[in-house]
Amino acid sequence: MKRFAGLSAAFAAALLMAACGDGGGKGSDTIPVGVEAPVTGQYASFGAQLTNGGQLAVEDINAAGGVLGKKLELKIGDDACDPKQAVAVANQMTANGVALVVGGYCSGSSIPASKVYAESNTIQISPASTNPVLTDDRAGPNIYRVCGRDDQQGGVAGKYLAEHFADKNIAFVHDKTAYGKGLADETLKAMNAAGKKEAMYEAITAGEKDYSALVSKLKQANIDVLYYGGYHTEAGLIIRQMRDQGMNTILMGGDALVTQEFWSITGGAGEGTLMTFSPDPRKNPAAAEVVKRFKDKGIEPEGYVLYTYAAFQAWKQAAEKAKSVDSAEVVKALNDTEFDTVIGKFRFNEKGDPNLPPYAVYRWSNGTYEQLTGEETPKAAAN
């Protein structure tokens, strides 16, 4: 998507939408569906995860005969993880009559966009937005997600910190976003409930390059572990700058570190970084064939690629059960069906959240991330 780099974000979003076709009405042989993702901007690596997942899902569904005898027509909208742009994309999607939108990635974009989708009765299924507000304050009955929630992963991370670093100085830093602050606060609450107090709580401004002042403050306070609520770009820069100041401090974050771009930023400085993420769907036997097809295309289905694919699978199964792509009918089917997908079998609860397995703790090492067992002792990179 580098060809859009010189365009304004809003124009790029419009161009992406137009490039994917004009949609189809009731008499059309196609059903328009959409992916809303940060195709441009600093979170574009996650946008690629969502668009890659959506493109192969639509390709596979169409190869199998489509949905109710009609082929799907994919539209991609670039929200750049910007709330205003997400609303603009949502308005474009609904104007194009899409039956489904899978997205967005950032909670701060998905939440305002969900109000547009709710008002227009367009089904939205986020594969990656984890802030509880998306479904706790659900804009409408047609809003869902297939990922977990920050109170779930915060609970896992907080307990892990209390158990494994009981005698260490732990600092909390967040980036002020709906995702970052929400996750940091949920993790802190869980850690406190487990009997461990924090040594520091700070906020940064996302998008900056120099965090040396924060790092100096962490060093002066002898911080052993830094829990960071935010995205991979800033996390990577903070780690590098901690190492530059001679700190072995372990950084722990959330699912926003689940991208190879994180290691591209940190290099060896990222060794030992911890994060929470759902059980790796690439290891699900039900996903083996799809994982192979992604890899045959030169795509590593990391992070939320398979979650995006699963969102399309769930909607397809619901539409076929309802024998309709009408939103009201599909919502009924979404609410009372167990879906068989690449991320496992699940049902949606009354809020629109899936009953998937809980989060796990992972560690980055040698450029890859692996799930930890309960007995492993975390270690930071050596200077």
Secondary structure, DSSP 8 states (H G I E B T S, - for coil): -GGGTTS-HHHHHHHHHHHT-----TTSSEEEEEEEE--SSTTHHHHHHHHHHHHHHHHHHHHTT-BTTBEEEEEEEE-TT-HHHHHHHHHHHHHTT-SEEEE-SSHHHHHHHHHHHHHTT-EEEESS---THHHHT-SSTTEEESS--HHHHHHHHHHHHHHH-TTS-EEEEE-SSHHHHHHHHHHHHHHHHTT---SEEEE--TT-S--HHHHHHHHHTT-SEEEEES-HHHHHHHHHHHHHTT---EEEE-GGG-SHHHHHHHGGGGTT-EEEE-S-GGG-GGGHHHHHHHHHTT----TTHHHHHHHHHHHHHHHHHHTS--HHHHHHHHHT--EEETTEEE-B-TTS-B-----EEEEEETTEEEE--TT--------
